[in-house]
Amino acid sequence: MTASLRKVFFGLNLPRTYIYGPLTLPHRHEALLRAGGVPVAVVPGVGHAMMDANPDGVARILAEMLP
């Protein structure tokens, strides 16, 4: 049995936020994520390697989204 990442991600019964950097914009799934009720957060000034380029920005977003 294979599971679709999209189906699994949207089916999670827990808070979730999709995080990415603006250097990867436009993000092709952003509209789908927002329509599915998934909050989207952008880490300032980075691309894909968010933790290397802006660990404080990632930490701030995580602190805001975690209960």
PDB file of N, CA, C and O in Angstrom:
ATOM      1  N   MET A   1       0.841  -1.176   0.000  1.00  0.00           N
ATOM      2  CA  MET A   1       0.000   0.000   0.000  1.00  0.00           C
ATOM      3  C   MET A   1       0.892   1.248   0.000  1.00  0.00           C
ATOM      4  O   MET A   1       1.807   1.352   0.816  1.00  0.00           O
ATOM      5  N   THR A   2       0.635   2.176  -0.893  1.00  0.00           N
ATOM      6  CA  THR A   2       1.361   3.442  -0.915  1.00  0.00           C
ATOM      7  C   THR A   2       0.424   4.570  -0.497  1.00  0.00           C
ATOM      8  O   THR A   2      -0.774   4.550  -0.779  1.00  0.00           O
ATOM      9  N   ALA A   3       0.998   5.535   0.171  1.00  0.00           N
ATOM     10  CA  ALA A   3       0.215   6.684   0.624  1.00  0.00           C
ATOM     11  C   ALA A   3       0.734   7.938  -0.064  1.00  0.00           C
ATOM     12  O   ALA A   3       1.938   8.115  -0.248  1.00  0.00           O
ATOM     13  N   SER A   4      -0.178   8.779  -0.428  1.00  0.00           N
ATOM     14  CA  SER A   4       0.184  10.066  -1.013  1.00  0.00           C
ATOM     15  C   SER A   4       0.613  11.013   0.099  1.00  0.00           C
ATOM     16  O   SER A   4      -0.078  11.146   1.109  1.00  0.00           O
ATOM     17  N   LEU A   5       1.748  11.668  -0.087  1.00  0.00           N
ATOM     18  CA  LEU A   5       2.209  12.632   0.907  1.00  0.00           C
ATOM     19  C   LEU A   5       1.153  13.712   1.116  1.00  0.00           C
ATOM     20  O   LEU A   5       0.897  14.127   2.246  1.00  0.00           O
ATOM     21  N   ARG A   6       0.550  14.158   0.034  1.00  0.00           N
ATOM     22  CA  ARG A   6      -0.493  15.176   0.137  1.00  0.00           C
ATOM     23  C   ARG A   6      -1.655  14.677   0.981  1.00  0.00           C
ATOM     24  O   ARG A   6      -2.143  15.397   1.852  1.00  0.00           O
ATOM     25  N   LYS A   7      -2.101  13.459   0.733  1.00  0.00           N
ATOM     26  CA  LYS A   7      -3.223  12.896   1.487  1.00  0.00           C
ATOM     27  C   LYS A   7      -2.862  12.739   2.965  1.00  0.00           C
ATOM     28  O   LYS A   7      -3.671  13.044   3.842  1.00  0.00           O
ATOM     29  N   VAL A   8      -1.667  12.270   3.233  1.00  0.00           N
ATOM     30  CA  VAL A   8      -1.228  12.085   4.617  1.00  0.00           C
ATOM     31  C   VAL A   8      -1.100  13.445   5.308  1.00  0.00           C
ATOM     32  O   VAL A   8      -1.587  13.616   6.425  1.00  0.00           O
ATOM     33  N   PHE A   9      -0.456  14.403   4.659  1.00  0.00           N
ATOM     34  CA  PHE A   9      -0.224  15.718   5.251  1.00  0.00           C
ATOM     35  C   PHE A   9      -1.544  16.425   5.564  1.00  0.00           C
ATOM     36  O   PHE A   9      -1.719  16.957   6.661  1.00  0.00           O
ATOM     37  N   PHE A  10      -2.469  16.432   4.606  1.00  0.00           N
ATOM     38  CA  PHE A  10      -3.757  17.087   4.827  1.00  0.00           C
ATOM     39  C   PHE A  10      -4.620  16.317   5.816  1.00  0.00           C
ATOM     40  O   PHE A  10      -5.514  16.894   6.434  1.00  0.00           O
ATOM     41  N   GLY A  11      -4.368  15.034   5.973  1.00  0.00           N
ATOM     42  CA  GLY A  11      -5.152  14.214   6.882  1.00  0.00           C
ATOM     43  C   GLY A  11      -4.667  14.213   8.322  1.00  0.00           C
ATOM     44  O   GLY A  11      -5.321  13.640   9.193  1.00  0.00           O
ATOM     45  N   LEU A  12      -3.530  14.846   8.585  1.00  0.00           N
ATOM     46  CA  LEU A  12      -3.001  14.876   9.947  1.00  0.00           C
ATOM     47  C   LEU A  12      -3.955  15.619  10.884  1.00  0.00           C
ATOM     48  O   LEU A  12      -4.460  16.693  10.558  1.00  0.00           O
ATOM     49  N   ASN A  13      -4.182  15.037  12.021  1.00  0.00           N
ATOM     50  CA  ASN A  13      -5.068  15.651  13.006  1.00  0.00           C
ATOM     51  C   ASN A  13      -4.229  16.340  14.081  1.00  0.00           C
ATOM     52  O   ASN A  13      -4.318  16.020  15.266  1.00  0.00           O
ATOM     53  N   LEU A  14      -3.417  17.288  13.636  1.00  0.00           N
ATOM     54  CA  LEU A  14      -2.562  18.049  14.536  1.00  0.00           C
ATOM     55  C   LEU A  14      -2.189  19.345  13.852  1.00  0.00           C
ATOM     56  O   LEU A  14      -2.272  19.452  12.628  1.00  0.00           O
ATOM     57  N   PRO A  15      -1.777  20.336  14.634  1.00  0.00           N
ATOM     58  CA  PRO A  15      -1.382  21.603  14.013  1.00  0.00           C
ATOM     59  C   PRO A  15      -0.188  21.400  13.080  1.00  0.00           C
ATOM     60  O   PRO A  15       0.726  20.633  13.386  1.00  0.00           O
ATOM     61  N   ARG A  16      -0.204  22.077  11.967  1.00  0.00           N
ATOM     62  CA  ARG A  16       0.904  21.985  11.017  1.00  0.00           C
ATOM     63  C   ARG A  16       1.025  23.321  10.296  1.00  0.00           C
ATOM     64  O   ARG A  16       0.039  24.030  10.093  1.00  0.00           O
ATOM     65  N   THR A  17       2.231  23.642   9.922  1.00  0.00           N
ATOM     66  CA  THR A  17       2.527  24.846   9.157  1.00  0.00           C
ATOM     67  C   THR A  17       3.566  24.476   8.113  1.00  0.00           C
ATOM     68  O   THR A  17       4.527  23.765   8.409  1.00  0.00           O
ATOM     69  N   TYR A  18       3.376  24.955   6.898  1.00  0.00           N
ATOM     70  CA  TYR A  18       4.346  24.717   5.841  1.00  0.00           C
ATOM     71  C   TYR A  18       5.297  25.909   5.825  1.00  0.00           C
ATOM     72  O   TYR A  18       4.859  27.053   5.701  1.00  0.00           O
ATOM     73  N   ILE A  19       6.591  25.646   5.949  1.00  0.00           N
ATOM     74  CA  ILE A  19       7.598  26.691   6.053  1.00  0.00           C
ATOM     75  C   ILE A  19       8.551  26.612   4.859  1.00  0.00           C
ATOM     76  O   ILE A  19       9.033  25.536   4.506  1.00  0.00           O
ATOM     77  N   TYR A  20       8.819  27.781   4.235  1.00  0.00           N
ATOM     78  CA  TYR A  20       9.802  27.809   3.158  1.00  0.00           C
ATOM     79  C   TYR A  20      10.427  29.189   3.072  1.00  0.00           C
ATOM     80  O   TYR A  20       9.990  30.113   3.757  1.00  0.00           O
ATOM     81  N   GLY A  21      11.449  29.339   2.235  1.00  0.00           N
ATOM     82  CA  GLY A  21      12.153  30.602   2.080  1.00  0.00           C
ATOM     83  C   GLY A  21      11.727  31.337   0.827  1.00  0.00           C
ATOM     84  O   GLY A  21      11.358  30.698  -0.159  1.00  0.00           O
ATOM     85  N   PRO A  22      11.767  32.681   0.834  1.00  0.00           N
ATOM     86  CA  PRO A  22      11.319  33.467  -0.313  1.00  0.00           C
ATOM     87  C   PRO A  22      12.177  33.287  -1.569  1.00  0.00           C
ATOM     88  O   PRO A  22      11.722  33.588  -2.672  1.00  0.00           O
ATOM     89  N   LEU A  23      13.409  32.802  -1.415  1.00  0.00           N
ATOM     90  CA  LEU A  23      14.233  32.580  -2.605  1.00  0.00           C
ATOM     91  C   LEU A  23      13.737  31.388  -3.407  1.00  0.00           C
ATOM     92  O   LEU A  23      14.227  31.133  -4.507  1.00  0.00           O
ATOM     93  N   THR A  24      12.767  30.655  -2.868  1.00  0.00           N
ATOM     94  CA  THR A  24      12.162  29.539  -3.599  1.00  0.00           C
ATOM     95  C   THR A  24      10.818  29.944  -4.200  1.00  0.00           C
ATOM     96  O   THR A  24      10.130  29.116  -4.796  1.00  0.00           O
ATOM     97  N   LEU A  25      10.443  31.218  -4.046  1.00  0.00           N
ATOM     98  CA  LEU A  25       9.152  31.695  -4.566  1.00  0.00           C
ATOM     99  C   LEU A  25       9.185  31.817  -6.074  1.00  0.00           C
ATOM    100  O   LEU A  25      10.271  31.996  -6.625  1.00  0.00           O
ATOM    101  N   PRO A  26       8.086  31.735  -6.767  1.00  0.00           N
ATOM    102  CA  PRO A  26       6.783  31.401  -6.200  1.00  0.00           C
ATOM    103  C   PRO A  26       6.704  29.914  -5.884  1.00  0.00           C
ATOM    104  O   PRO A  26       7.207  29.075  -6.631  1.00  0.00           O
ATOM    105  N   HIS A  27       6.073  29.613  -4.780  1.00  0.00           N
ATOM    106  CA  HIS A  27       5.936  28.216  -4.373  1.00  0.00           C
ATOM    107  C   HIS A  27       4.693  27.645  -5.036  1.00  0.00           C
ATOM    108  O   HIS A  27       3.593  28.159  -4.833  1.00  0.00           O
ATOM    109  N   ARG A  28       4.850  26.613  -5.808  1.00  0.00           N
ATOM    110  CA  ARG A  28       3.745  26.112  -6.626  1.00  0.00           C
ATOM    111  C   ARG A  28       2.621  25.462  -5.832  1.00  0.00           C
ATOM    112  O   ARG A  28       1.536  25.266  -6.381  1.00  0.00           O
ATOM    113  N   HIS A  29       2.831  25.123  -4.579  1.00  0.00           N
ATOM    114  CA  HIS A  29       1.785  24.481  -3.790  1.00  0.00           C
ATOM    115  C   HIS A  29       1.135  25.411  -2.770  1.00  0.00           C
ATOM    116  O   HIS A  29       0.252  24.987  -2.025  1.00  0.00           O
ATOM    117  N   GLU A  30       1.561  26.676  -2.727  1.00  0.00           N
ATOM    118  CA  GLU A  30       1.056  27.573  -1.688  1.00  0.00           C
ATOM    119  C   GLU A  30      -0.462  27.710  -1.730  1.00  0.00           C
ATOM    120  O   GLU A  30      -1.100  27.633  -0.680  1.00  0.00           O
ATOM    121  N   ALA A  31      -1.056  27.907  -2.878  1.00  0.00           N
ATOM    122  CA  ALA A  31      -2.516  28.058  -2.975  1.00  0.00           C
ATOM    123  C   ALA A  31      -3.225  26.787  -2.506  1.00  0.00           C
ATOM    124  O   ALA A  31      -4.236  26.865  -1.809  1.00  0.00           O
ATOM    125  N   LEU A  32      -2.709  25.636  -2.879  1.00  0.00           N
ATOM    126  CA  LEU A  32      -3.298  24.363  -2.450  1.00  0.00           C
ATOM    127  C   LEU A  32      -3.213  24.211  -0.936  1.00  0.00           C
ATOM    128  O   LEU A  32      -4.179  23.792  -0.298  1.00  0.00           O
ATOM    129  N   LEU A  33      -2.065  24.549  -0.362  1.00  0.00           N
ATOM    130  CA  LEU A  33      -1.890  24.454   1.086  1.00  0.00           C
ATOM    131  C   LEU A  33      -2.864  25.379   1.810  1.00  0.00           C
ATOM    132  O   LEU A  33      -3.549  24.962   2.745  1.00  0.00           O
ATOM    133  N   ARG A  34      -2.921  26.627   1.378  1.00  0.00           N
ATOM    134  CA  ARG A  34      -3.826  27.586   2.019  1.00  0.00           C
ATOM    135  C   ARG A  34      -5.285  27.152   1.873  1.00  0.00           C
ATOM    136  O   ARG A  34      -6.059  27.253   2.825  1.00  0.00           O
ATOM    137  N   ALA A  35      -5.659  26.676   0.700  1.00  0.00           N
ATOM    138  CA  ALA A  35      -7.034  26.210   0.483  1.00  0.00           C
ATOM    139  C   ALA A  35      -7.353  25.023   1.378  1.00  0.00           C
ATOM    140  O   ALA A  35      -8.505  24.830   1.766  1.00  0.00           O
ATOM    141  N   GLY A  36      -6.347  24.228   1.708  1.00  0.00           N
ATOM    142  CA  GLY A  36      -6.540  23.075   2.583  1.00  0.00           C
ATOM    143  C   GLY A  36      -6.465  23.428   4.055  1.00  0.00           C
ATOM    144  O   GLY A  36      -6.516  22.543   4.910  1.00  0.00           O
ATOM    145  N   GLY A  37      -6.345  24.717   4.360  1.00  0.00           N
ATOM    146  CA  GLY A  37      -6.319  25.158   5.750  1.00  0.00           C
ATOM    147  C   GLY A  37      -4.969  25.055   6.425  1.00  0.00           C
ATOM    148  O   GLY A  37      -4.879  25.137   7.650  1.00  0.00           O
ATOM    149  N   VAL A  38      -3.912  24.874   5.640  1.00  0.00           N
ATOM    150  CA  VAL A  38      -2.566  24.761   6.201  1.00  0.00           C
ATOM    151  C   VAL A  38      -1.919  26.142   6.193  1.00  0.00           C
ATOM    152  O   VAL A  38      -1.751  26.735   5.127  1.00  0.00           O
ATOM    153  N   PRO A  39      -1.554  26.666   7.364  1.00  0.00           N
ATOM    154  CA  PRO A  39      -0.864  27.947   7.393  1.00  0.00           C
ATOM    155  C   PRO A  39       0.490  27.846   6.690  1.00  0.00           C
ATOM    156  O   PRO A  39       1.150  26.807   6.721  1.00  0.00           O
ATOM    157  N   VAL A  40       0.879  28.937   6.066  1.00  0.00           N
ATOM    158  CA  VAL A  40       2.156  29.006   5.363  1.00  0.00           C
ATOM    159  C   VAL A  40       2.995  30.099   6.005  1.00  0.00           C
ATOM    160  O   VAL A  40       2.503  31.201   6.251  1.00  0.00           O
ATOM    161  N   ALA A  41       4.261  29.796   6.277  1.00  0.00           N
ATOM    162  CA  ALA A  41       5.177  30.781   6.863  1.00  0.00           C
ATOM    163  C   ALA A  41       6.425  30.850   6.000  1.00  0.00           C
ATOM    164  O   ALA A  41       6.908  29.835   5.497  1.00  0.00           O
ATOM    165  N   VAL A  42       6.938  32.058   5.837  1.00  0.00           N
ATOM    166  CA  VAL A  42       8.125  32.271   5.012  1.00  0.00           C
ATOM    167  C   VAL A  42       9.263  32.768   5.895  1.00  0.00           C
ATOM    168  O   VAL A  42       9.117  33.767   6.599  1.00  0.00           O
ATOM    169  N   VAL A  43      10.393  32.073   5.858  1.00  0.00           N
ATOM    170  CA  VAL A  43      11.587  32.461   6.607  1.00  0.00           C
ATOM    171  C   VAL A  43      12.313  33.529   5.782  1.00  0.00           C
ATOM    172  O   VAL A  43      12.687  33.267   4.639  1.00  0.00           O
ATOM    173  N   PRO A  44      12.518  34.724   6.339  1.00  0.00           N
ATOM    174  CA  PRO A  44      13.122  35.817   5.574  1.00  0.00           C
ATOM    175  C   PRO A  44      14.533  35.518   5.066  1.00  0.00           C
ATOM    176  O   PRO A  44      15.361  34.941   5.770  1.00  0.00           O
ATOM    177  N   GLY A  45      14.778  35.932   3.819  1.00  0.00           N
ATOM    178  CA  GLY A  45      16.122  35.949   3.260  1.00  0.00           C
ATOM    179  C   GLY A  45      16.769  34.624   2.940  1.00  0.00           C
ATOM    180  O   GLY A  45      17.992  34.561   2.818  1.00  0.00           O
ATOM    181  N   VAL A  46      15.994  33.557   2.796  1.00  0.00           N
ATOM    182  CA  VAL A  46      16.602  32.244   2.559  1.00  0.00           C
ATOM    183  C   VAL A  46      15.948  31.520   1.391  1.00  0.00           C
ATOM    184  O   VAL A  46      14.895  31.913   0.887  1.00  0.00           O
ATOM    185  N   GLY A  47      16.610  30.454   0.986  1.00  0.00           N
ATOM    186  CA  GLY A  47      16.061  29.541   0.011  1.00  0.00           C
ATOM    187  C   GLY A  47      15.718  28.231   0.704  1.00  0.00           C
ATOM    188  O   GLY A  47      15.041  28.220   1.732  1.00  0.00           O
ATOM    189  N   HIS A  48      16.182  27.147   0.142  1.00  0.00           N
ATOM    190  CA  HIS A  48      15.842  25.831   0.670  1.00  0.00           C
ATOM    191  C   HIS A  48      16.568  25.492   1.975  1.00  0.00           C
ATOM    192  O   HIS A  48      16.015  24.791   2.823  1.00  0.00           O
ATOM    193  N   ALA A  49      17.782  25.974   2.140  1.00  0.00           N
ATOM    194  CA  ALA A  49      18.590  25.648   3.325  1.00  0.00           C
ATOM    195  C   ALA A  49      18.302  26.631   4.456  1.00  0.00           C
ATOM    196  O   ALA A  49      19.187  27.375   4.878  1.00  0.00           O
ATOM    197  N   MET A  50      17.082  26.632   4.936  1.00  0.00           N
ATOM    198  CA  MET A  50      16.622  27.613   5.921  1.00  0.00           C
ATOM    199  C   MET A  50      17.416  27.570   7.223  1.00  0.00           C
ATOM    200  O   MET A  50      17.794  28.620   7.744  1.00  0.00           O
ATOM    201  N   MET A  51      17.671  26.399   7.749  1.00  0.00           N
ATOM    202  CA  MET A  51      18.357  26.274   9.034  1.00  0.00           C
ATOM    203  C   MET A  51      19.806  26.750   8.959  1.00  0.00           C
ATOM    204  O   MET A  51      20.347  27.245   9.948  1.00  0.00           O
ATOM    205  N   ASP A  52      20.426  26.607   7.812  1.00  0.00           N
ATOM    206  CA  ASP A  52      21.802  27.084   7.652  1.00  0.00           C
ATOM    207  C   ASP A  52      21.845  28.599   7.492  1.00  0.00           C
ATOM    208  O   ASP A  52      22.693  29.266   8.085  1.00  0.00           O
ATOM    209  N   ALA A  53      20.940  29.136   6.700  1.00  0.00           N
ATOM    210  CA  ALA A  53      20.984  30.546   6.342  1.00  0.00           C
ATOM    211  C   ALA A  53      20.331  31.468   7.373  1.00  0.00           C
ATOM    212  O   ALA A  53      20.768  32.606   7.545  1.00  0.00           O
ATOM    213  N   ASN A  54      19.290  30.991   8.060  1.00  0.00           N
ATOM    214  CA  ASN A  54      18.588  31.859   9.008  1.00  0.00           C
ATOM    215  C   ASN A  54      17.979  31.024  10.146  1.00  0.00           C
ATOM    216  O   ASN A  54      16.757  30.913  10.239  1.00  0.00           O
ATOM    217  N   PRO A  55      18.817  30.439  11.008  1.00  0.00           N
ATOM    218  CA  PRO A  55      18.286  29.609  12.083  1.00  0.00           C
ATOM    219  C   PRO A  55      17.388  30.383  13.047  1.00  0.00           C
ATOM    220  O   PRO A  55      16.431  29.821  13.579  1.00  0.00           O
ATOM    221  N   ASP A  56      17.684  31.664  13.279  1.00  0.00           N
ATOM    222  CA  ASP A  56      16.837  32.464  14.169  1.00  0.00           C
ATOM    223  C   ASP A  56      15.443  32.664  13.572  1.00  0.00           C
ATOM    224  O   ASP A  56      14.441  32.618  14.286  1.00  0.00           O
ATOM    225  N   GLY A  57      15.391  32.883  12.266  1.00  0.00           N
ATOM    226  CA  GLY A  57      14.093  33.044  11.591  1.00  0.00           C
ATOM    227  C   GLY A  57      13.259  31.784  11.677  1.00  0.00           C
ATOM    228  O   GLY A  57      12.053  31.851  11.915  1.00  0.00           O
ATOM    229  N   VAL A  58      13.887  30.633  11.488  1.00  0.00           N
ATOM    230  CA  VAL A  58      13.179  29.349  11.600  1.00  0.00           C
ATOM    231  C   VAL A  58      12.702  29.157  13.036  1.00  0.00           C
ATOM    232  O   VAL A  58      11.562  28.754  13.266  1.00  0.00           O
ATOM    233  N   ALA A  59      13.568  29.442  13.997  1.00  0.00           N
ATOM    234  CA  ALA A  59      13.215  29.278  15.409  1.00  0.00           C
ATOM    235  C   ALA A  59      12.029  30.164  15.786  1.00  0.00           C
ATOM    236  O   ALA A  59      11.145  29.733  16.526  1.00  0.00           O
ATOM    237  N   ARG A  60      12.004  31.410  15.277  1.00  0.00           N
ATOM    238  CA  ARG A  60      10.879  32.310  15.575  1.00  0.00           C
ATOM    239  C   ARG A  60       9.569  31.745  15.045  1.00  0.00           C
ATOM    240  O   ARG A  60       8.555  31.773  15.742  1.00  0.00           O
ATOM    241  N   ILE A  61       9.580  31.233  13.820  1.00  0.00           N
ATOM    242  CA  ILE A  61       8.368  30.661  13.242  1.00  0.00           C
ATOM    243  C   ILE A  61       7.931  29.442  14.038  1.00  0.00           C
ATOM    244  O   ILE A  61       6.747  29.299  14.342  1.00  0.00           O
ATOM    245  N   LEU A  62       8.860  28.563  14.380  1.00  0.00           N
ATOM    246  CA  LEU A  62       8.518  27.387  15.160  1.00  0.00           C
ATOM    247  C   LEU A  62       7.950  27.768  16.516  1.00  0.00           C
ATOM    248  O   LEU A  62       6.984  27.158  16.974  1.00  0.00           O
ATOM    249  N   ALA A  63       8.536  28.771  17.168  1.00  0.00           N
ATOM    250  CA  ALA A  63       8.036  29.209  18.469  1.00  0.00           C
ATOM    251  C   ALA A  63       6.623  29.777  18.363  1.00  0.00           C
ATOM    252  O   ALA A  63       5.813  29.597  19.273  1.00  0.00           O
ATOM    253  N   GLU A  64       6.325  30.454  17.270  1.00  0.00           N
ATOM    254  CA  GLU A  64       4.992  31.023  17.067  1.00  0.00           C
ATOM    255  C   GLU A  64       3.951  29.952  16.791  1.00  0.00           C
ATOM    256  O   GLU A  64       2.801  30.082  17.208  1.00  0.00           O
ATOM    257  N   MET A  65       4.346  28.887  16.087  1.00  0.00           N
ATOM    258  CA  MET A  65       3.356  27.886  15.692  1.00  0.00           C
ATOM    259  C   MET A  65       3.147  26.779  16.707  1.00  0.00           C
ATOM    260  O   MET A  65       2.095  26.140  16.711  1.00  0.00           O
ATOM    261  N   LEU A  66       4.123  26.540  17.565  1.00  0.00           N
ATOM    262  CA  LEU A  66       4.006  25.461  18.532  1.00  0.00           C
ATOM    263  C   LEU A  66       3.158  25.908  19.728  1.00  0.00           C
ATOM    264  O   LEU A  66       3.272  27.043  20.190  1.00  0.00           O
ATOM    265  N   PRO A  67       2.306  24.999  20.222  1.00  0.00           N
ATOM    266  CA  PRO A  67       1.439  25.373  21.351  1.00  0.00           C
ATOM    267  C   PRO A  67       2.217  25.593  22.634  1.00  0.00           C
ATOM    268  O   PRO A  67       1.627  25.912  23.666  1.00  0.00           O
TER     269      PRO A  67
END
